[in-house]
């Protein structure tokens, strides 16, 4: 007998990057009394990881719960970035409705479309929250039209088109149902949730079924499975069976040792939970996303969407440069292997494979951002290693034809830069699909392009558009190979010897191109210290000092003016490196180097290839 559980609502908050999801969750937490009146609360309290705070993006989905009028509202904050789309797809399985947050100025963006499509496919009701209505350039009426058009494009049914609209300023802490209403608090949004999001239903008398949709990991407890109780009741001490819809051979007997529910930002121990509750379960060592926990009498798996496959890969390699081991705490292949395997506990879109070389691991992910966040996390934890240039993962069709991953790219740029962008993406095998006037003086361009055509393009794009362009990408399946692409037109400036860079040597080298280092930096032979203005690599001696003669004082060196070096960020360095180069990553430094450091061996290898 299916029943509704009226004292619970389960919602996910979905949106494009930076449209204010996490800030909105903060306000809902504050106004529902989760925090004490005098408690200091960090901004964007849900973005708990350092990188999330710095970049202002959500990477992992987070669970929290608030109470309003005796109803428990479980809220899941999801990532907006397509690279972390794997997170969004799974989380929607736990909820009965979504709040779609849209910026009142930017309007519907590519990732809005991506996350909304997933919600509509699952027939989830949507509350549209037009956020940032207090921005001076906000245009809420136009944005509503854009959102409704998006619903129609995505073939929403009549019921989904009848969705309620709420206007908010998450930062100022209020929501209103009509634009002319006076701003007070978040109650209009709470009321809309209770009224419009259906209560979860299930059969409390049936056999227990809990689908695991997210995995958390804790050093002390191990893996923690998070999911919604679909049927029955789950209790501590209960014997259960783990089954999986995609793996018919999986049948593992387990016992529930610890059960938690979410309350505000805490997990609280509970003895049992019934239909509609979102629970965390610890003590099952190999539990993974997509598993269903069932009563032994009725072991029936809940269908679950397959996780999207990775599209790009990099080698993570033990650092063997002349400076190896000087700055990192964890440097051996065992350290690196253990850390990558640990990452697999929580990141299901990642793959790690061992290679023939014991010092190198092939790591595949959903995009450059996905892998660069992992690299940055490892480097902050004290790991030292090297990574190769990202390469895309190809497939073969039935006839043996080579297929490659494609991306849809949406670009918003001021009109004067459209020509450059179209030309550059054309060289990278991009095909212009659509071009129309965006908001203000901006033009919106839509391209279909091979994923490898975007590797190394972001930095160039920012330079070409003087930092005014916005670029968003979306995975668009596999298509036949589009032909070769020439990536980098400039060569590298390579250090000729090991030592310390000096002004005189750098002064002579800077005429050749753009330098990445300043004076008094340690360099080694084979390290890339700049970008050549021409297409070939050249070796320069930046450690060379001027011979002293008795006619000139040695202080004359100080008068040489050096241009400011271009210090590359992690993303820029990953973009810059070529196929015969590596990026050496340590907690303190990022150094680009040639794979083969010895110049003679390098020439020999190049001749062999040529």
Legacy VTK file of the C-alpha trace (Angstrom):
# vtk DataFile Version 3.0
C-alpha trace
ASCII
DATASET POLYDATA
POINTS 610 float
0.000 0.000 0.000
1.750 3.193 -1.170
1.552 6.147 1.203
2.667 9.778 1.110
4.859 11.056 3.884
3.650 14.617 4.380
6.252 15.725 6.952
9.168 15.465 4.466
10.140 17.222 1.216
13.247 16.310 -0.807
14.586 18.943 -3.220
17.728 19.566 -5.249
18.940 23.033 -6.134
20.191 23.173 -9.715
21.674 26.064 -11.689
24.426 27.280 -13.980
27.779 28.104 -12.342
27.690 31.266 -10.240
23.952 31.920 -10.340
23.738 31.773 -6.542
22.656 28.230 -5.560
24.983 27.929 -2.602
24.180 31.415 -1.284
20.474 30.563 -1.493
21.015 27.420 0.594
22.892 29.551 3.173
19.846 31.807 3.549
17.400 28.911 3.850
19.615 27.487 6.612
19.846 30.835 8.424
16.145 31.635 8.245
14.978 28.212 9.345
16.851 28.607 12.624
19.629 26.076 11.977
22.178 28.535 13.358
21.928 30.092 16.831
21.115 33.796 16.822
24.661 34.831 17.703
26.508 32.131 15.768
29.061 33.292 13.231
28.402 31.705 9.874
30.868 31.505 7.001
29.610 32.681 3.640
28.737 29.838 1.246
28.842 27.452 4.168
28.049 24.492 1.876
31.248 24.927 -0.170
33.439 23.276 2.416
36.438 22.461 0.255
39.160 25.166 -0.171
39.094 25.035 -3.960
35.317 25.384 -3.954
35.625 28.508 -1.822
38.382 30.094 -3.910
36.873 29.415 -7.298
33.340 30.004 -6.095
32.160 26.748 -7.641
30.520 23.696 -6.098
32.275 20.465 -7.026
30.660 17.850 -4.795
26.964 17.652 -4.097
26.153 18.354 -0.447
23.235 17.361 1.753
21.570 19.491 4.383
18.132 19.710 5.978
15.974 22.525 7.359
12.640 22.545 9.182
9.685 24.746 8.281
6.263 24.449 9.924
7.070 20.958 11.213
8.125 19.685 7.776
11.662 18.511 7.203
13.038 19.831 3.905
16.080 17.857 2.719
18.105 20.083 0.391
20.865 18.934 -1.941
23.181 21.587 -3.370
24.553 20.385 -6.725
27.465 21.477 -8.956
26.662 23.654 -11.971
29.762 22.759 -13.995
29.349 20.241 -16.833
32.615 18.563 -15.758
30.843 17.577 -12.548
27.573 16.709 -14.294
27.952 13.121 -13.102
27.150 14.411 -9.621
23.906 16.104 -10.731
22.519 13.122 -12.636
22.723 10.870 -9.607
21.456 13.294 -7.007
18.173 13.841 -8.849
17.299 10.217 -8.073
16.914 11.153 -4.385
14.514 14.080 -4.768
10.876 14.753 -5.663
11.406 18.185 -7.195
14.007 20.826 -8.016
14.536 24.544 -7.572
16.064 25.946 -10.740
18.053 29.098 -9.897
18.550 31.557 -12.768
20.486 34.834 -12.608
18.146 37.798 -13.291
20.792 39.389 -15.538
22.571 36.464 -17.254
19.380 34.500 -17.869
19.307 30.882 -19.041
22.849 29.605 -19.705
24.143 26.335 -21.249
24.508 24.492 -17.956
21.009 25.629 -16.925
19.848 23.673 -19.960
21.993 20.649 -19.097
20.736 20.293 -15.502
17.145 21.171 -16.377
17.015 18.522 -19.118
17.995 15.869 -16.569
15.228 17.020 -14.174
12.528 17.102 -16.879
13.496 13.632 -18.139
12.874 12.306 -14.620
9.450 14.085 -14.632
10.390 16.174 -11.581
8.350 19.329 -10.828
10.391 22.540 -11.038
10.208 25.782 -9.041
11.982 28.545 -10.955
13.804 31.018 -8.708
14.937 34.183 -10.497
17.847 35.248 -8.282
19.834 38.507 -7.940
16.786 40.694 -8.753
18.454 43.530 -6.823
21.289 43.738 -9.381
21.199 47.157 -11.083
21.083 45.561 -14.561
18.582 42.811 -13.647
15.932 42.029 -16.320
13.636 39.488 -14.605
10.706 39.732 -17.086
12.894 38.900 -20.084
14.589 36.102 -18.158
11.187 34.477 -17.435
10.518 34.376 -21.192
13.956 32.827 -21.787
13.300 30.149 -19.154
9.877 29.292 -20.600
11.427 29.041 -24.078
14.009 26.685 -22.626
11.215 24.511 -21.140
9.529 24.371 -24.556
12.877 23.523 -26.280
13.335 20.672 -23.834
9.805 19.398 -24.571
8.420 19.901 -21.053
4.856 18.654 -20.607
1.930 20.973 -19.752
2.180 20.285 -16.049
5.890 21.170 -15.987
5.176 24.386 -17.951
2.780 25.493 -15.209
5.715 25.861 -12.803
5.682 28.625 -10.165
8.146 31.536 -10.371
9.741 33.032 -7.251
11.921 36.177 -7.333
14.781 36.415 -4.862
17.928 38.062 -3.731
19.723 35.271 -1.891
22.424 37.714 -0.815
19.910 40.130 0.741
17.949 37.201 2.183
14.460 37.621 0.704
12.078 36.047 -1.804
8.830 37.440 -3.270
6.067 35.968 -5.443
5.410 39.217 -7.376
8.091 41.725 -8.352
6.122 44.580 -6.786
5.909 42.868 -3.362
7.995 44.392 -0.584
11.111 42.341 0.354
10.908 40.690 3.776
12.307 37.166 4.114
12.490 33.686 2.556
8.982 32.556 3.676
7.430 32.845 0.159
10.025 30.319 -1.079
9.444 27.950 1.875
5.678 28.126 1.267
6.123 27.418 -2.472
8.243 24.345 -1.640
5.589 22.905 0.696
2.788 23.594 -1.730
4.400 22.600 -5.001
6.971 19.869 -4.299
5.178 16.529 -3.772
5.735 14.593 -0.570
7.764 11.404 -1.081
5.747 8.209 -1.365
6.444 4.545 -0.873
5.145 1.438 0.832
6.182 1.396 4.503
5.000 -2.236 4.870
6.999 -3.560 1.875
10.563 -4.904 1.899
13.206 -2.242 2.455
14.793 -0.594 -0.597
17.427 2.180 -0.446
19.198 3.346 -3.620
22.684 4.745 -2.960
23.102 7.969 -4.979
26.158 9.609 -3.391
29.228 8.397 -1.560
30.976 10.292 1.195
34.309 9.219 2.626
35.687 9.648 6.106
39.163 8.514 7.190
37.831 7.078 10.467
34.600 5.470 9.257
35.489 4.679 5.624
32.836 4.846 2.920
29.434 6.302 3.720
26.549 5.588 1.334
23.847 8.264 1.025
20.439 7.555 -0.465
16.685 7.781 -0.079
14.491 5.121 1.563
12.120 4.190 -1.290
10.146 1.459 0.469
9.940 -0.111 3.894
11.902 0.869 6.980
15.667 0.680 7.524
16.949 -0.063 11.038
20.293 -0.314 12.796
21.275 -3.981 13.160
19.112 -5.065 10.201
20.446 -7.761 7.843
20.323 -6.645 4.212
21.469 -7.596 0.718
23.327 -5.247 -1.669
22.269 -5.635 -5.332
22.934 -3.527 -8.445
20.785 -2.912 -11.519
23.802 -2.894 -13.886
25.528 -5.890 -12.318
23.293 -8.932 -11.872
26.087 -10.898 -10.145
26.238 -8.467 -7.189
24.612 -10.057 -4.132
26.355 -9.219 -0.894
24.974 -9.845 2.597
25.569 -6.908 4.958
24.410 -5.622 8.335
23.498 -1.973 9.033
25.841 -0.847 11.825
25.312 2.944 11.761
22.507 5.074 10.358
22.393 8.873 10.151
19.973 11.546 8.971
20.871 15.113 8.042
19.941 17.947 10.373
21.212 21.374 9.329
24.883 20.795 8.526
25.265 17.880 10.947
24.656 14.159 10.604
22.649 12.815 13.561
22.521 9.161 14.638
19.118 7.558 14.194
17.901 4.071 15.051
15.545 3.748 12.081
14.246 5.703 9.070
11.174 5.194 6.899
10.055 6.079 3.347
11.201 9.426 1.979
14.046 9.887 4.481
17.487 10.660 3.106
19.940 8.583 5.116
23.678 8.023 5.383
24.855 4.466 6.063
28.349 3.551 7.235
30.071 0.259 7.821
29.727 -1.298 4.333
33.284 -1.150 3.003
32.673 -1.564 -0.726
29.330 0.216 -1.104
29.175 2.209 -4.311
26.889 4.506 -6.249
24.014 2.672 -7.927
23.849 -0.099 -5.299
20.437 -0.869 -3.788
20.156 -2.077 -0.178
17.217 -4.497 0.128
15.585 -6.834 2.623
16.921 -10.373 2.043
13.336 -11.596 1.329
12.870 -9.248 -1.691
16.244 -8.434 -3.248
15.118 -6.167 -6.116
17.485 -3.507 -7.503
16.196 -0.011 -8.319
17.052 1.009 -11.935
19.839 3.528 -12.086
21.299 5.642 -14.815
24.794 4.680 -15.936
27.434 7.218 -15.001
28.792 9.257 -17.928
32.078 7.964 -19.289
35.288 10.005 -19.067
36.371 11.802 -22.261
39.934 12.923 -21.510
43.005 11.369 -19.912
46.398 12.368 -18.512
49.393 10.468 -17.216
50.271 11.093 -13.549
53.977 10.276 -13.269
56.522 10.083 -10.441
58.625 13.259 -10.615
62.144 12.482 -11.901
63.420 16.018 -12.523
66.743 17.189 -11.027
64.704 18.937 -8.280
62.637 15.845 -7.447
61.768 15.333 -3.803
62.884 18.780 -2.640
59.467 20.325 -2.055
56.901 17.534 -1.736
56.051 15.329 1.213
54.610 12.402 -0.797
56.725 11.576 -3.829
56.824 7.815 -4.455
54.660 5.842 -6.880
53.034 4.078 -3.895
51.993 7.429 -2.408
50.561 8.623 -5.718
48.790 5.321 -6.388
47.173 5.229 -2.924
45.992 8.832 -3.245
44.448 8.246 -6.710
42.726 5.071 -5.511
41.340 7.005 -2.543
39.893 9.587 -4.932
37.918 6.793 -6.608
36.020 6.354 -3.317
34.071 9.558 -3.895
34.536 10.528 -7.549
32.642 8.107 -9.750
33.373 9.857 -13.052
37.111 9.261 -12.587
39.078 6.229 -13.839
42.583 5.264 -12.739
44.553 2.624 -14.660
48.009 1.258 -13.986
50.339 1.282 -17.002
53.285 -0.927 -18.031
55.539 1.595 -16.336
55.117 1.272 -12.557
55.857 4.993 -12.105
52.983 6.179 -14.299
49.179 6.060 -13.965
46.575 6.879 -16.588
43.872 9.082 -15.047
40.703 9.777 -17.065
37.990 12.324 -16.284
35.136 14.410 -17.638
37.184 17.424 -18.733
40.217 19.585 -18.044
38.578 21.280 -15.049
37.719 17.911 -13.501
41.360 16.768 -13.639
42.870 20.144 -12.708
40.814 20.231 -9.489
42.239 16.803 -8.570
45.800 17.987 -9.341
45.311 21.131 -7.232
43.893 19.113 -4.311
46.830 16.681 -4.385
49.372 19.452 -4.566
47.856 21.153 -1.496
48.020 17.884 0.412
51.800 17.746 -0.133
52.040 15.494 -3.204
54.737 15.983 -5.815
54.409 14.444 -9.288
54.405 15.263 -13.010
51.493 15.224 -15.461
51.413 14.916 -19.244
49.312 16.877 -21.709
45.626 15.938 -21.639
44.581 13.640 -24.479
41.066 12.726 -25.526
39.765 9.164 -25.346
38.789 7.800 -28.755
36.340 4.989 -29.540
35.797 2.754 -32.582
32.399 2.102 -34.156
31.233 -1.310 -35.469
32.984 -0.721 -38.807
36.249 0.136 -37.050
35.970 3.856 -37.814
37.613 6.194 -35.293
35.185 8.267 -33.193
36.101 11.180 -30.949
34.250 13.073 -28.177
32.530 16.280 -29.310
31.601 19.354 -27.290
28.990 22.036 -27.800
30.567 25.401 -27.016
28.514 28.470 -26.177
30.438 31.728 -26.304
29.250 35.196 -25.298
31.628 37.913 -26.520
31.524 41.625 -27.325
30.917 42.085 -31.052
34.436 43.255 -31.940
35.950 39.885 -30.907
33.596 37.561 -32.825
35.860 37.424 -35.915
38.910 36.295 -33.918
36.948 33.655 -31.996
35.360 32.213 -35.156
38.755 32.099 -36.891
40.543 30.440 -33.932
37.859 27.807 -33.380
37.717 27.192 -37.142
41.435 26.299 -37.051
40.624 23.853 -34.241
37.962 22.108 -36.369
35.084 23.988 -34.723
31.908 24.375 -36.759
29.752 27.475 -36.199
26.172 26.267 -35.637
24.458 29.456 -34.594
25.105 33.152 -34.090
22.695 35.642 -32.611
22.599 38.852 -30.599
22.913 38.220 -26.866
22.169 40.708 -24.103
23.641 44.229 -24.504
26.504 44.499 -27.017
27.301 40.789 -26.667
26.978 38.192 -29.415
26.170 34.558 -28.652
28.067 31.996 -30.771
27.370 28.255 -30.766
29.969 25.780 -32.058
30.284 22.044 -32.369
33.953 21.145 -31.853
36.084 18.064 -31.070
36.955 17.950 -27.345
40.680 17.955 -28.240
40.176 21.248 -30.100
39.414 22.898 -26.759
42.503 21.596 -24.978
44.718 24.609 -24.444
42.197 27.090 -25.844
40.836 28.712 -22.661
43.914 30.843 -21.984
44.098 31.963 -25.611
40.378 32.789 -25.538
40.771 35.083 -22.527
43.677 36.891 -24.217
41.804 37.221 -27.527
38.692 38.677 -25.863
40.681 40.826 -23.383
39.014 38.900 -20.553
35.494 39.873 -21.673
34.399 36.562 -23.172
32.377 33.860 -21.419
32.780 30.302 -22.635
30.647 27.308 -21.605
30.915 23.769 -22.878
28.684 20.721 -22.895
29.552 17.123 -23.861
27.799 16.206 -27.111
28.469 12.508 -27.722
30.950 10.868 -30.112
31.356 11.634 -33.827
33.758 10.536 -36.616
37.353 11.857 -36.277
37.597 15.367 -37.726
41.254 15.382 -38.838
44.503 16.682 -37.356
44.713 19.922 -35.386
47.861 21.952 -34.908
47.827 23.038 -31.270
50.610 25.385 -30.489
52.154 27.656 -33.043
54.969 28.824 -30.761
57.876 26.773 -29.541
59.408 26.710 -26.070
62.439 28.507 -24.638
64.440 25.784 -22.888
67.055 26.270 -20.209
70.464 25.158 -21.428
72.053 24.441 -18.044
71.220 23.875 -14.392
71.756 26.744 -11.978
70.173 30.006 -10.944
68.713 32.490 -13.420
70.492 35.862 -13.577
69.413 39.217 -14.997
72.017 39.250 -17.770
71.011 35.803 -19.106
67.293 36.615 -18.859
67.818 39.981 -20.580
69.281 38.203 -23.619
66.584 35.511 -23.545
63.618 37.897 -23.357
64.306 39.140 -26.904
63.355 35.647 -28.092
59.852 35.526 -26.587
57.852 35.612 -23.338
59.571 34.498 -20.121
57.854 32.469 -17.397
60.540 33.076 -14.742
62.291 36.039 -13.127
65.834 36.466 -11.761
67.277 34.262 -8.964
65.056 31.262 -9.725
66.420 27.715 -9.770
66.362 26.166 -13.242
67.619 22.910 -14.736
68.705 21.793 -18.175
65.616 20.839 -20.212
63.227 23.026 -18.173
60.923 25.289 -20.214
61.435 28.866 -19.037
59.380 30.712 -21.647
57.546 30.750 -24.957
59.468 31.335 -28.179
58.091 33.930 -30.599
58.726 31.446 -33.451
57.525 27.906 -34.048
60.619 25.950 -33.008
62.107 25.235 -29.590
65.364 26.993 -28.727
67.791 26.585 -25.887
68.842 29.678 -23.978
71.363 30.129 -21.201
69.673 32.140 -18.460
72.427 31.391 -15.929
75.067 33.213 -17.995
76.760 36.166 -16.271
78.730 38.829 -18.105
82.540 38.557 -18.055
83.941 41.209 -15.785
86.539 43.536 -17.306
88.405 46.301 -15.573
86.704 48.941 -17.707
83.189 48.578 -16.398
81.770 48.231 -12.899
79.989 45.010 -12.108
76.949 47.053 -11.012
76.092 47.908 -14.635
74.056 44.684 -14.729
71.464 46.231 -12.433
70.536 48.750 -15.094
69.239 46.029 -17.447
65.449 46.211 -17.508
63.583 42.887 -17.475
59.979 42.618 -18.591
57.644 41.146 -15.953
57.564 37.368 -16.430
54.234 35.693 -17.230
53.542 33.439 -14.244
51.302 30.580 -15.381
48.444 29.270 -13.242
47.847 25.506 -13.089
45.192 25.679 -15.846
47.377 27.884 -18.077
50.347 25.545 -17.620
48.197 22.479 -18.460
46.962 24.359 -21.521
50.475 25.387 -22.562
52.364 22.088 -22.373
52.939 20.210 -25.608
52.896 16.460 -26.200
56.681 16.157 -25.628
56.527 18.098 -22.350
55.451 17.467 -18.759
54.225 19.714 -15.984
56.114 19.182 -12.736
53.674 19.821 -9.866
54.875 20.338 -6.278
53.225 22.027 -3.271
55.369 25.110 -3.950
56.071 25.214 -7.680
54.761 24.488 -11.152
57.544 23.874 -13.681
57.178 22.932 -17.329
59.890 20.640 -18.679
60.727 18.520 -21.677
60.036 14.792 -21.234
63.599 14.124 -22.390
65.897 16.508 -20.516
69.147 15.696 -22.348
69.363 17.915 -25.491
71.241 15.262 -27.564
68.723 12.524 -26.729
65.916 14.979 -27.475
67.314 15.690 -30.971
67.695 11.980 -31.632
64.093 11.290 -30.600
62.839 14.165 -32.780
64.783 12.833 -35.797
63.335 9.373 -35.276
59.812 10.802 -35.192
60.438 13.117 -38.126
LINES 1 611
610 0 1 2 3 4 5 6 7 8 9 10 11 12 13 14 15 16 17 18 19 20 21 22 23 24 25 26 27 28 29 30 31 32 33 34 35 36 37 38 39 40 41 42 43 44 45 46 47 48 49 50 51 52 53 54 55 56 57 58 59 60 61 62 63 64 65 66 67 68 69 70 71 72 73 74 75 76 77 78 79 80 81 82 83 84 85 86 87 88 89 90 91 92 93 94 95 96 97 98 99 100 101 102 103 104 105 106 107 108 109 110 111 112 113 114 115 116 117 118 119 120 121 122 123 124 125 126 127 128 129 130 131 132 133 134 135 136 137 138 139 140 141 142 143 144 145 146 147 148 149 150 151 152 153 154 155 156 157 158 159 160 161 162 163 164 165 166 167 168 169 170 171 172 173 174 175 176 177 178 179 180 181 182 183 184 185 186 187 188 189 190 191 192 193 194 195 196 197 198 199 200 201 202 203 204 205 206 207 208 209 210 211 212 213 214 215 216 217 218 219 220 221 222 223 224 225 226 227 228 229 230 231 232 233 234 235 236 237 238 239 240 241 242 243 244 245 246 247 248 249 250 251 252 253 254 255 256 257 258 259 260 261 262 263 264 265 266 267 268 269 270 271 272 273 274 275 276 277 278 279 280 281 282 283 284 285 286 287 288 289 290 291 292 293 294 295 296 297 298 299 300 301 302 303 304 305 306 307 308 309 310 311 312 313 314 315 316 317 318 319 320 321 322 323 324 325 326 327 328 329 330 331 332 333 334 335 336 337 338 339 340 341 342 343 344 345 346 347 348 349 350 351 352 353 354 355 356 357 358 359 360 361 362 363 364 365 366 367 368 369 370 371 372 373 374 375 376 377 378 379 380 381 382 383 384 385 386 387 388 389 390 391 392 393 394 395 396 397 398 399 400 401 402 403 404 405 406 407 408 409 410 411 412 413 414 415 416 417 418 419 420 421 422 423 424 425 426 427 428 429 430 431 432 433 434 435 436 437 438 439 440 441 442 443 444 445 446 447 448 449 450 451 452 453 454 455 456 457 458 459 460 461 462 463 464 465 466 467 468 469 470 471 472 473 474 475 476 477 478 479 480 481 482 483 484 485 486 487 488 489 490 491 492 493 494 495 496 497 498 499 500 501 502 503 504 505 506 507 508 509 510 511 512 513 514 515 516 517 518 519 520 521 522 523 524 525 526 527 528 529 530 531 532 533 534 535 536 537 538 539 540 541 542 543 544 545 546 547 548 549 550 551 552 553 554 555 556 557 558 559 560 561 562 563 564 565 566 567 568 569 570 571 572 573 574 575 576 577 578 579 580 581 582 583 584 585 586 587 588 589 590 591 592 593 594 595 596 597 598 599 600 601 602 603 604 605 606 607 608 609
